[in-house]
Amino acid sequence: MTQDNRLSGGQIDRTKTLNFKFDNRSYSAHPGDTLASALLANGVRLMGRSFKYHRPRGVLTAGSEEPNALVELRTGNRQEPNTRVTTVEMFEGLEAHSQNRWPSLKFDALAINDRFSTFLTAGFYYKTFMWPAAFWEKLYEPMIRRAAGLGSLSMQEDPDEYDKGFRHCDLLIIGAGPAGLMAALTAGRAGSEVILADEDFALGGRLNSETFSLNDGDATEWVKQSVAELSAMPNVRLMPRTTVIGAFDHGIYGAVERTGDHLASLPSGKPRQILWRIYAKRALLCAGATERPIAFENNDRPGIMLASALRTYANRFATTAAQRVAIFTNNDDGHRTAADLHAKGIRIAAVVDVRDDAPTSHDYEVLRGAQVRDTKGRLGLTFVEVELADGSSRTLDCGALGVSGGWNPNVHLTCHQRGRPAWNDDLAAFVPGADLPPGLSVAGAANGVMSTHGALQSGAEGAAQALGLKGPLPDLPKAEDTPISQTPFWYVQGCSRAWLDQQNDVTVKDVKLSHQEGFRSVEHLKRYTTLGMATDQGKTSNMGGLAIMAELAGKSIPETGTTIFRPPYTPVPIATFAGRMKGKEFHPTRLTPSHYWAKERGAVFVEVGNWLRAQWFPLPSETHWRESVDREVRQTRASVGVCDCTTLGKIDVQGADAADFLNRVYCNGFAKLAVGKTRYGLMLREDGIAMDDGTAARLAEDHFVVTTTTANAVKVYQHMEFVRQCLFPDMDVQLISTTEAWAQYAVAGPNSRKLLQKIVDPEFDISNEGFPFMACGNITVCGGLRARLFRISFSGELAFEIAVPSRYGDALMRRLMQEGEEFDVVPYGTEALGVMRIEKGHAAGNELNGTTTALNLGMGRMVSKNKDSIGSILSEREGLNEPGALMMVGIKPVNAGDKVTAGGHLMDATGPVDAAHDQGYVTSAAFSPSLDSHIGLGFLKNGGTRQGEKMRLVSPVTDLTVEVEIVSAHFVDPEGERLRA
Amino acid sequence: MHDLVAITALGGTEPKIDRVGSVTCTETPGVALASVAARQGREDKTRNAVSQLIGAETPAVGKFTGGPIIAFWTGPDQWMIEAPFETHEDLAHLVKENTGDTASVSEQTDAWVRFDLDGEGVLAVLELLSSLDCRKMAAGAASRTSIHHLGCFVLCRASGSFSVYGPRSSAGSLHHAIVAAMKSAL
């Protein structure tokens, strides 16, 4: 298709032609075009269907405020719905499809909705789908959801990358129109660190859309010179294609830079978009203003758009929506569009001005005191019906109508911290209020300064003021300084279907209905009618709705108020917020020192927090995980096994008061622990509930190493720091995490000592006498490597934990495997670890579940009465110490082969199964290869006295009932003979 | 002399080096670290001891001083001491000998992985990784920061030359983040 509506001039590169497709039809364009300008140049006015009534729609605007012309951009897994054609920069091979229509844009079956518009008014859903109530979930909601929405998702993973980044500056300038450019020149020349961001790919703002001059030359020339000067300044960073989406606390601004959206394909490793967090000492909002439409009958036909947009398309993009154009305005700015289009050779059907004293023209007809009553044209505008000042009618033949109802300053970012805008009578618009985000000031049209000269001056002044610059301001280019002349005019009276919010299909009548039905607050109006919702957030519609509500309520517009503007200023893909944190990079991964070795052994890994731990080590002959785990348990208990337990938190506690400090954080005593000894410790929360358990090894009088559970390592460290800094700041104690520094392996089983004796240097005696149960010490291994040895056991076997600097962890594991061959050593994973600790009756995270006390865990006597420790007082609360309290017990099925299920509840052998008769619950369960039976741990009321009792283990949700017997929690070696061997 | 062979934090026997454009990321395992925290009332003595060890005044907030043994600030009266691994593998022992019971000293050598980032454009890489204003960091600057949700330290060795310390167990994730940022920015 040829570009029939292409005009002369503009800022497009005619030396190159770009090919693109819209709804599978091929068109051509030029670099510098947007998809909107390219479609208009090719004579395409119809670009979409409306949300609710599926009415034909075209572009209303030429910027990011566009409510109508939304498309699905690109194809396959890169398809992006609801993309505004006005912001899509043209590239070779661009492909877009219209959305929210079936089977085609020109013939849309759901346009039938428009015929039933009488029934589909505001609040329709709320009134209609009330009965029968049961239908809502099964029928109405799914039906509405199917019909609702605009574009569709590809349902495929987005293959592109998105980045996040951080930038700092003295002054962030938001918007690169005349005010922003002048502010940047002022600040940049003064040597300040400046960031100038603009959502457009071309800096210059409205200057790119106008024909007036600066310094007696073309305004765009001044823009080019200014941008060139700024580009050459090392202290100024220009960020085109960057939308500042929010003003956040402490001078932090969110900004989305579209680094790859304008490219046909992204170079490898390059992001599509970057979400910047900009730390600005000061910020200057130069976001300009948005023209507002006037509501009249059938004002939504393709070809009807904002007058300023028509001007932008003509002057910047060298295109027109039609060869014959009319203008409907309440202010002088609308006449500027007529003059510019006329100068480009476009026929002006007439300028319809509501003002009786509107300026006239020699070049075209001006209809003073007239209003547009209605329009015609099924898929695009053909005629406009005008009511003249004398009451007579006139029909204008035109393919486009430019509408200008005045300008609204873009105050959005000034309101992101709940600041309220202030009403300005001269502009009949809201301007920034007094309560701005700290450090933010406003210049140019965004501050209600509507002339070019005013914008340049306020930009320069704004920058100087923000930065505290002394001395004269730079010379300003000579520019127009035309005062505003307008008569507020929001809608044409007597219309039945005059569109206010074209994105949500909200009419003037809907606002009236909202008022009539009592939804009169602006917040209610928004929710009841959906005015101002969705991707454009009412940038072109809110003011109209407010004005009508004010009129109906007999209040002024400022009395009626506005809804709150919230970030983001324009839509942001979720992927941009996610950045690189997706898929397997969703969170950082922690690898144990033996990870690479374990991977070689074919270990199956499990995520434990950020850690990847070996869960079990399958042999080629094993087909089921239970085979591997059972083997690992049996072999460890029969000879020796090795498990990487580096993940347990290790906290170095040093200082003259280290022992006293531990005495406070653990409920059991530590002051008297001898050097060279380790003790099990239980930490309580302030409220007396168990928080975490572990061991503390005393390496010197003033030096302990505390271990925590893997899951609570960070939490316990934070807790201890809080205790140190806030509760006992007078104690001399220093903490630091050493979790990562040491590779630590549990070596467990009757042959563990024999294995270790092969690697521990001979000067260290690790016999039972020389290194008894709970001993600890610094040793050397393999000929002199510094190491730490602890004789502690989680499995219940004779066991040690040996630690070496992490870089040697891999080598140590390989050495243990090599030296252990004669003992048939086995590596074991977290599953076998879990099975063995259940067999031994050791509590773990399942039992320390945030509801249990030391008493429940069978450790009531550990809470020392001879000292004060965190949680000890509140652990004595009456409610936690009632007779019949839950106590940890062992659970075994009565019938061999039955399974014990964690999460199941314990009920008496007979009687009802309900919450009132609940006796307790199972926390951990496993198959015990040592007992050849399923076993479990759990909490049972008065559990200490109920051993031998037969009960029912039930799970009503899964229809489970198993007969179980309550036994000791210590299934293996209850006397602890093995671990002391 | 023991006979266990060390691996680097990224799991290799040799440090990994990545080059994108003009920037090089070098895994640097040849470094020993020890933390020092002054005990109560012994702050001056600790400062003196550290000062002697590094041959310079102890660094203030956001700085490192000394050489070849350096110290960087990690908290009030707390520093991390850094020295060449080859000559100071048992650095914690040396630091403890110097500070005696005036300070708590803890071996931190293998708690961290170090990546050195050098070359023109390194600032563009760092601004995708850290919220620090690295453009304002001159030689001798050291600061704590979060990179890829990991607690890290960034040291500016010279103009265009930075070291990033991150937790050793997450070396792979940190390396991935750095290299991805290099590909993105350069």
Chai-1 contact restraints between the chains, C-beta under 6 A:
chainA,res_idxA,chainB,res_idxB,connection_type,confidence,min_distance_angstrom,max_distance_angstrom,comment,restraint_id
A,D163,B,L128,contact,1.0,0.0,6.0,A-B,restraint_1
A,D163,B,S184,contact,1.0,0.0,6.0,A-B,restraint_2
A,G165,B,E127,contact,1.0,0.0,6.0,A-B,restraint_3
A,G165,B,L128,contact,1.0,0.0,6.0,A-B,restraint_4
A,F166,B,E127,contact,1.0,0.0,6.0,A-B,restraint_5
A,F166,B,S131,contact,1.0,0.0,6.0,A-B,restraint_6
A,H168,B,D133,contact,1.0,0.0,6.0,A-B,restraint_7
A,G269,B,K183,contact,1.0,0.0,6.0,A-B,restraint_8
A,G269,B,S184,contact,1.0,0.0,6.0,A-B,restraint_9
A,P271,B,S184,contact,1.0,0.0,6.0,A-B,restraint_10
A,P588,B,H148,contact,1.0,0.0,6.0,A-B,restraint_11
A,P588,B,H149,contact,1.0,0.0,6.0,A-B,restraint_12
A,P588,B,L150,contact,1.0,0.0,6.0,A-B,restraint_13
A,P588,B,S170,contact,1.0,0.0,6.0,A-B,restraint_14
A,P588,B,S173,contact,1.0,0.0,6.0,A-B,restraint_15
A,T589,B,S173,contact,1.0,0.0,6.0,A-B,restraint_16
A,R590,B,S169,contact,1.0,0.0,6.0,A-B,restraint_17
A,R590,B,S170,contact,1.0,0.0,6.0,A-B,restraint_18
A,L591,B,S169,contact,1.0,0.0,6.0,A-B,restraint_19
A,Y596,B,G11,contact,1.0,0.0,6.0,A-B,restraint_20
A,D652,B,S106,contact,1.0,0.0,6.0,A-B,restraint_21
A,Q654,B,S104,contact,1.0,0.0,6.0,A-B,restraint_22
A,G655,B,R39,contact,1.0,0.0,6.0,A-B,restraint_23
A,G655,B,S104,contact,1.0,0.0,6.0,A-B,restraint_24
A,D732,B,R39,contact,1.0,0.0,6.0,A-B,restraint_25
A,D732,B,Q40,contact,1.0,0.0,6.0,A-B,restraint_26
A,Q734,B,A37,contact,1.0,0.0,6.0,A-B,restraint_27
A,Q734,B,S104,contact,1.0,0.0,6.0,A-B,restraint_28
A,I736,B,S35,contact,1.0,0.0,6.0,A-B,restraint_29
A,I736,B,S106,contact,1.0,0.0,6.0,A-B,restraint_30
A,E740,B,A111,contact,1.0,0.0,6.0,A-B,restraint_31
A,E740,B,P167,contact,1.0,0.0,6.0,A-B,restraint_32
A,E740,B,R168,contact,1.0,0.0,6.0,A-B,restraint_33
A,E740,B,S169,contact,1.0,0.0,6.0,A-B,restraint_34
A,A741,B,Q108,contact,1.0,0.0,6.0,A-B,restraint_35
A,A741,B,D110,contact,1.0,0.0,6.0,A-B,restraint_36
A,A741,B,A111,contact,1.0,0.0,6.0,A-B,restraint_37
A,C782,B,H2,contact,1.0,0.0,6.0,A-B,restraint_38
A,C782,B,D3,contact,1.0,0.0,6.0,A-B,restraint_39
A,C782,B,L4,contact,1.0,0.0,6.0,A-B,restraint_40
A,G783,B,H2,contact,1.0,0.0,6.0,A-B,restraint_41
A,G783,B,D3,contact,1.0,0.0,6.0,A-B,restraint_42
A,G784,B,M1,contact,1.0,0.0,6.0,A-B,restraint_43
A,G784,B,H2,contact,1.0,0.0,6.0,A-B,restraint_44
A,L785,B,H2,contact,1.0,0.0,6.0,A-B,restraint_45
A,L785,B,L4,contact,1.0,0.0,6.0,A-B,restraint_46
A,P805,B,D110,contact,1.0,0.0,6.0,A-B,restraint_47
A,S806,B,D110,contact,1.0,0.0,6.0,A-B,restraint_48
A,S806,B,R168,contact,1.0,0.0,6.0,A-B,restraint_49
A,R807,B,A6,contact,1.0,0.0,6.0,A-B,restraint_50
A,R807,B,D110,contact,1.0,0.0,6.0,A-B,restraint_51
A,Y808,B,L4,contact,1.0,0.0,6.0,A-B,restraint_52
A,Y808,B,A6,contact,1.0,0.0,6.0,A-B,restraint_53
A,D810,B,I7,contact,1.0,0.0,6.0,A-B,restraint_54
A,A811,B,L4,contact,1.0,0.0,6.0,A-B,restraint_55
A,A811,B,V5,contact,1.0,0.0,6.0,A-B,restraint_56
